[in-house]
């Protein structure tokens, strides 16, 4: 009987020790979580939206019925103006790279010919892409949206800046830029007396004018 009581007391003491250890572990975990939370950067100012907008998390390039949109973002900058410039530069880089790929594919598909070498074809495509980009730089690129936030970083005891910029090209402006480039292709083919290239350029012009 005494042994049973002793074993019961030992079991009870063990359970109490586990319970206390659990409480202590839970308290330590909460303290750790609170410490981590206190070390997170805190937004102190926003410009453009009351909350960070969804478009800042979108892919660098997206397309809709209105046109093409390109986003660039920089986080943790030390200077507001510099961070904003870098974000815009990133958006422009995304724009130029994406449009170059898109235009190259479209012109390659339109100008291809059975009797043309890849090098010969490439000259016309390269010129058409370059002219399209030049046309867009002159008047087709629009700044769509800006979002900026100033944050306080407890870890470094400093204020930092996050900036996002979205630039865009209206679909009509993109088609116009390609149409002007196709016209220059036609002029080049006529000067060089390249009948096949002339025919392809005229077909491309007709298609673009219908699309417009």
BELWONOR-V118716 format. One line per field, one symbol per residue. ss: DSSP state (~ for helix, > for strand, _ for the rest). phi: phi as a letter, one per 20 degrees, with the letter a starting at -180 (. if undefined). A space follows every 50 residues. Layout:
BEGIN
ss=???
phi=???
END
This chain:
BEGIN
ss=_~~~~~~~~~~~~~~~~~~~~~~~~~~~~~~~~~~~~~___>>>>>>___ ___~~~~___>>>___>>>>>>>>>>>__~~~~~~~~~~~~~~~~~~~~~ ~~~~~~~~~~~______~~~~~~~~~~~~~~~~~~~~~~_>>>>>>>>>> >>>____>>>>>>>>>>>>>~~~~~~~~~~~~~~~~~~~~~___~~~~~~ ~~~~~~~~~~~_
phi=.fffffffffffffffffffffffffffffffffffffeffdfdbccobf cfffffdffgcbccffrcccdcbcdnfecfffffffffffffffffffff fffffffffeegbfddfffffgfffgffffffffffffbeedeebccbbd cddffdlbeccdcccddbcggffffffffffffffffffffeleffffff ffffffffffff
END
